[in-house]
Amino acid sequence: MSRSLIGALAGAVMGFLLGCVGVGIVTGGETARDTGAIILFLGSFLAGAGAIAGAVIGGVADMREHCKRKDQVSNREALK
């Protein structure tokens, strides 16, 4: 569960930063009246997408660890 949370937070931060950098590159560094709104909308969208992707990746990692631990316990009990 913790990997899902960490992955979601990391994905959201990276998505928002990618949106900020992308808008900065496209606008050529010039500040316009609408640049802040564009950064907010695009950054929020990419933050949401990154959070979903990070949560999925973290959930899969948690599930793999759980299955591996379960298999190790089963092997120990079989050897007794």
C-alpha positions as CSV (number, residue, x, y, z in Angstrom):
1,M,0.0,0.0,0.0
2,S,2.8,2.4,0.8
3,R,4.4,1.9,-2.7
4,S,1.1,2.9,-4.3
5,L,1.0,6.1,-2.3
6,I,4.6,6.9,-3.0
7,G,4.2,6.1,-6.7
8,A,1.1,8.3,-6.9
9,L,2.8,11.2,-5.3
10,A,5.9,10.9,-7.3
11,G,3.9,10.6,-10.5
12,A,1.8,13.7,-9.7
13,V,4.9,15.8,-9.0
14,M,6.7,14.7,-12.1
15,G,3.6,15.2,-14.2
16,F,3.1,18.7,-13.0
17,L,6.8,19.6,-13.4
18,L,6.7,18.2,-16.9
19,G,3.7,20.4,-17.7
20,C,5.5,23.5,-16.4
21,V,8.6,22.8,-18.3
22,G,6.7,21.9,-21.5
23,V,4.8,25.2,-21.4
24,G,8.0,27.1,-20.7
25,I,9.6,25.5,-23.7
26,V,6.7,26.1,-26.0
27,T,6.3,29.7,-25.0
28,G,10.0,30.4,-25.3
29,G,10.3,31.7,-21.8
30,E,8.1,34.7,-22.5
31,T,5.5,35.5,-19.9
32,A,2.1,36.1,-21.4
33,R,-1.2,36.8,-19.7
34,D,-2.5,33.2,-20.2
35,T,0.7,31.3,-19.4
36,G,-0.2,30.8,-15.7
37,A,-3.6,29.4,-16.6
38,I,-2.1,27.1,-19.3
39,I,0.5,25.8,-16.8
40,L,-2.2,25.2,-14.2
41,F,-4.5,23.3,-16.6
42,L,-1.9,21.2,-18.4
43,G,0.1,20.6,-15.2
44,S,-3.1,19.4,-13.4
45,F,-4.0,17.1,-16.2
46,L,-0.5,15.6,-16.3
47,A,-0.3,15.4,-12.5
48,G,-3.5,13.3,-12.5
49,A,-2.2,11.0,-15.3
50,G,1.1,10.6,-13.5
51,A,-0.7,9.9,-10.2
52,I,-2.7,7.1,-11.8
53,A,0.3,5.6,-13.5
54,G,2.4,5.8,-10.3
55,A,-0.4,4.1,-8.3
56,V,-0.7,1.3,-10.7
57,I,3.1,0.7,-10.8
58,G,3.3,0.8,-7.0
59,G,0.3,-1.5,-6.7
60,V,1.9,-4.1,-9.0
61,A,5.1,-3.9,-7.0
62,D,3.2,-4.5,-3.8
63,M,1.4,-7.4,-5.3
64,R,4.6,-9.0,-6.6
65,E,6.2,-8.6,-3.2
66,H,3.2,-10.2,-1.5
67,C,3.1,-13.1,-3.8
68,K,6.8,-13.7,-3.4
69,R,6.5,-13.6,0.4
70,K,3.6,-16.0,0.2
71,D,5.6,-18.5,-2.0
72,Q,8.5,-18.4,0.5
73,V,6.2,-19.2,3.4
74,S,4.7,-22.0,1.4
75,N,8.1,-23.4,0.6
76,R,9.2,-23.3,4.2
77,E,6.1,-25.1,5.4
78,A,6.6,-27.8,2.7
79,L,10.1,-28.5,3.9
80,K,9.0,-29.1,7.5
